């Protein structure tokens, strides 16, 4: 009898169309919203619990990797400065552009908030919110940088203290020299291993987005979220103006490059940031796309990790500006010119308090406490936080890639041919690992 032809696994895989990662994410968001609505309207408790577990497990997996990832990334990035000429100048220019773009972003946030009055007519009162367990204050910010021991910052995920220890360790390695090379080699290997694990976690982002959005809808419902419609629109519009207006303008006028090429190259990281809601979690991919856009590796390995913990145009500039106006209007507090200046100051100087993690509660409490506004206002905004945090984090990551390009272009070290050739092609995030689809940003 003639043998029946069989299809090989490879040929079967070829026949099954690959679903782009952006489509997987979109599907996860839509399904999450529908399942959340079903759980809320039908009072389906088990479905609400399931969505919460899916979302929380995804966030927990990210959190497990983040603490050691930040430590080794910052430490290795500090040591990489030894290979960069004019390292001090580059670091100073990087910080300067961080502050300039943050100031622009907070001014845009204030302007949008003043034009739209996001807290007026919402019907929200102090009873709808509660004071957060953790506050941010200038004293905490200044004294909380130095850890009391080497374990607690990792168990409590105090990223600012982890950055401090990593920077100290990196500087010590540079001072010791060749004798510290084994420690540096081990740190670089550990960083690659952590990046590999992170890619595995991020491939679960479609499920994570389904759980996170579904939980938000199931917990708060469309009616309550509707009260934040103006506030949510303000955040998205403000972030969009910065990401698709300010950044392209700076790239075109300061760096003298084509802004469209930037989005071609950086889109995988921006997309991942939108889903993961973590600048630190996106950091390895942000560094890869920044290098692909022509920024020297030695400089990118410093600027991107540094920016992932301090460069927060979405979370630390646009968001606290609009949120402060929202809270003031809900509690019927009149803000004066001095208050708006304070908001700008806190946003530019205190952005490191956000620490690149999911959410921006610490930064918001720092802003509200500086203005003397009720802390219960933070509780009001927790209902909508998962939704606005997506756009905030995407803006953060875009800025963390834009600034190194600006500095590199101004210093004459940008590889313009590499920039012009950048595409959203597949990336291999860690040497020796399988390529990750750029659209997956995974």
N, C-alpha and C positions, 0 to 999 in steps of 0.2 A: 504494500500500500504506500502511496506517496505520503511523505511526511507533511504534516501540517505546519506551515510556516508560523513561527512564533516571533513576537516582537521582543527585542532586547529592552532592558530597562532604560538604556540610553535613548533608544528610539521613542519609547513611550514618553520619556521626559521631554523629548523634542516636540511631541505632539501637544503636550499640555501647555497652554499659554502661560507665560510668567506674569503674575500680577505685580505691577510696579509697587514699590513700597509706599509711595504717596497714596496710591489707591487703597492699599491695605489700611493705612492710617485713617483715611477718610471713611472707609467702611466701618472701622472700629468706632469712630466718633459717632456715626449715624446709628449704628446698632446700639451703642451705649446709651445714646439719648432715647431711643425707642424703648429699650429695656428698662431704663430708669423711669420713663413715663408710665410703662406698664406696671412696674412695681409700686409706683406712687398712687396711680389711679385705682389699681385693683387691690391695693393693700396686700401685696404679695411679699411677705416678710422674708421668705427664703431666697427670693430673687434679689432683694435689696442686700441681704447678707452676702450672697455670692458675689455680687458686683463689688461690694466693699472689700471682700477678701482678694479678689483679682487685682484691684487697683492698689491695695495696700501691700500686697506681696511684691508687685512690680517696683513700687517705691522703696520697699525694704531692701530688695536686691541691689538697687542703685546705691542706697545708703551704705550697704556693707562694703562696696568697692570704693566709695568716694574717699573715705578717710585716708587709707594707705595710698590711694592714687594721688591725692593732693600732696601728701608728704613727699613721695618720691619724685613727682613731677616738678615741684618747686625746687627741691634740693638739686636735682639733675639740671634744671634750667639755670640755676645760679652758677653751677660749675661750668656750664656751656659758655658762659660769658668770657671765660679765659681765652676762647677761640675767636672772639670778636674784637676787632680794633675799635677804639673809641667807645668801649662798653659803657662807661659812665655817661657819655654824651647821649648815647642811644637810650639808656634808661631814663635820663632826664627828659628827653624829647617825648618818649612814650608817655610818661606821667603827665607832661604838659598837655598833650593831645587828649588824654583821658579826661582831664579837667575841662578843656575847652568844649569837647563834644557833650560832656555831662551838663555844662552850663547851658548850651544851646537847647538840649533836650528838656531841661527843667523849665526854661522860659516858654517853650512850646506847650508843655503841660499846664503851666499856670495860665497861659493865654486861652487854651481850650476850656479849662475849668471855669474861668471868669466869663467866657462867652456863653456857656451852656447851662450853668447852675445845676450841676449833677445831683445835688442833694435836695433841691427844692421840689416840693410836691410828691415826694416818695411815700409819705405816710409813715415812715419809719420813726421809731422813738428809741430812747435809751433801753426800754424793756426788750427790744428786739436783739440787742447785743449784750455781750458780757466782757468784762475786762480780761485781757489775755494773761496767761500764767507767767509769761516771760516778757519783760520790758527791755527797751533799749534806752540807755542814757549816755551822756557824754562821759560820765565817770566810769561806767561799765566799759565803754568803748576804749577809753585810755588805759584803764587798769586791767581790763580783761584780756589784753593782748598777751601778757606774760602768764604762762600756765603755772599752776601750783605743783604739778607733777607731770610726768611724761605719759601717763596712762589715761587720765581723765579726758583730755581733749579728744582722744580717739573713741572712748566709750560714750561720751556725750556729744560727739560730732561737732566740736567747737572748731570750725574751719579756720577762724582767724588765729587761734593759738597753734593749730597745726602748721599754718603758714609761717608763723614766727619760728617754730622749732626747725622747720625745714630750711628756712633761710639761714638760720644760725649754723645748722649742720653743713649746708652748702658752702658758706663762707669759711668754716673750719677746714673743710676738705681742700679748698683752694689754698689756705694758709699752710697746711701740712705738706701739700705737694705730692710727690711720687709715692710716699709711704702710705697715702690714703687711697691709692689707685685700686686696691682690692675692694675697698668699701664702695667706691664709685662704680666699679664693674658690677658688683652685686646689686647696687641700687638701680642701675640701668636695666639689668636682667629682670628685677622685680617689677619695674615699671612696665616693661613689655608684657610680662605675665598678667599684670592687672589690666592692661589695655585689652588683652585677649579675652579675659573674663568679661570685661565690660561690653565687648561686642556681642557676646552671647546673650547678655542681659537685654541689650538694646534691641535685639531681634524680636523680643517679646513686646515691643512697644505697641503694636496694634492691639494686643490683648490688654495691655496696661491702660491705653487710652480709652478702651471700651469700659473698663472697670471704673476709672476715675470720673469720666463724664457721666456714666450711668449712676454712680453714687451721688454725684452732685445733684442730678435731676431728681433721683429718688428721695434724697434727704430734704431738699428745699422746695422742689416743685417749680413749675413754670410760673405760677402766680407770684411767688416771692422773687424769683429771678427777674420777672418783668419789672419789679420796682427798681431794679438796678440797670435798666435798659440804657439810660443816658450815660450813667457812669461807665458801663461796659463799652458803649460806643466811643466814649471819650478816650478810653485807654487804647482801643484798637486804632482809632483815627490818629491819636498822638504818636503811637509807635510806628504806624504806617508812614506818617510824615517824616519822622526821623530816618526810618529804614530806607524808604524809597524816594525821599526828597533830599534830606540833609546829607546823608552818606554819599549818594551819587554826585551831589554838587561838590562835596569836598574831594571826591576822587577825580572829578573832571577838572577842577580848578587848582587844587593843591598838588595832587599826584600826577596830573596830566595823563590819566588813563581812561579807557572806555568803561563807564560804570556797568554796562550790560555784561561785560566779561567778568566783572566781580561776581554778579549774581549767578552766572554760569558755573563759576568755580566754587563759590561758597554756599550754594543752595543746599547741598547735602547736610551741612552742619546747621544751617538755619532751620531746615525742616526737622532735623532730629531734636533741636532745642525746643521747637514748638510742641513736640510730643512728650519729650522726657521732662520738660520744665526744670532742667538742671543745667546751668552753665558749666559746672564742674564735670558732670556726667558727659557732656558734649565735648569737653576739652580736647581729648585725643584727636577727634575728627576735625575740630576747629583748627588745631595745629597743622594737620595734614593738608587741609584745603588752603590754609594760609601759605604754606610752603609751595603748594602747587600754583599759587598765584604770584610766585616770583620772590617771595620774602626769603632771605637766606635762612637755612635751617637753624644755624647757631643763634640767630636773633629771634626767630619765631619760637624756638623752644624756651626762650625767656619771656617774651612779650605775651604770648597766649596764656600760659599758666598764670602769669601775673594778672592779666586782664580777667581771667576766669574768676578771680576772687575780689577784684576791685573795680572792674569796668562794667557798670550796670546801668546803662541809659534807660532801660525799660523799668527795672525794679527799683532803682534808687533815684531816678530823676522824674520821669513822666508819672509813674504811679504815685509816689508820695505827694507830688504837687497836686494832682487831681483829687487824690484821696483826702488830703488835708482840707481842701475846699468843700468836698462832699461832707465830711464829718462836721465842719464848722456850720454848714447850712442846716444839717439835720438837728444839731443841738442849738441852733439859733445864736451862733457866736459870730460877731463881726470881725473880720480880719482887716488889718491895716497894712500900709505899705511896708512897715517894719517887719511884719509877719511874713510877707512874701519874700523879702530879702533873706530872712532866716531860713525859709524853705529852700531857697537857692543855695545858701551856704551849707546847710545840712546835706543836701543832695550831692554837692561837689566834693565836700570834705569827708562825709561819713559813709560813702558808698561801700567801703570795705566791710561794713557791718552786715551787709547782706550775705557775704561769704559764698555766693554762687550756688546756694541751695534752693530747693523747691520752696517757693513762697518768698515773701518779703516782709514778714511780720515784724522782725527786729528793726528793720529800717523804718517802717511806718510808726512803730512805737517811739523810736528815737525822734522822728519828726514831730509827732503829736506832743510828746513830753516837752520838747523845746518850745513849742507854741503854747503850751498850757491847755491843750484841748483834751476832752475826756477820753480816757483809754478805752472806754466801752465802745468807742467808734471803731476800734479794730475788730471787735466781735461782729459788728454790723457787716463788715466787708469780707468776713470769712466765708459767707454763703456763696459769694461770686468768685472767690479767689482762684479756684482751679481753672476757671474759664479765662479770666484775664491774665493769669500767670503764663499761659501758653504764648500769647503775643508778646508779653514782657520779656520772656526768656529768649525768644527768637530775636528780638531787638538787641538784647544784651550780646548775644553771640555774634550777630552781624557787626556790631561795634568792635568786638574783640578781634575781629579779623580786619576791619577797615583801618584801625589805627596803625598796626604794624606796616600796612601797605603805604599809608601816608608818610610815616617816618622813614621807611626804606627808600621811598621815592625822593624825599627831600634830602636824604643823605647820599643819594646816588648809588645805592646798593641793591635796588630792586631789579630783578631780572625781567625786563619788559617783554622779552620774547616769550618767556614762560607765562607771563600774565596774559598776553594776547592769545596764547594757545590753550589756555585753561578751558576745560569743558567739564560737564557733569559726568565724566566717564567713571568706570568702576575704580574704586580705591582699594589699596591693600594697606590697611591701617598699621599693621605690625609686620616687620620682616618675617617671612616664613609662614604667614597665616594665609588662609584662603581670601581671595578678593571679596570685598563687601560691596554690593551694588550701591553706587552713589545715591541713587534715588532712595535707597533704604536708609541712608545716613546711619546705617547700623554698624 
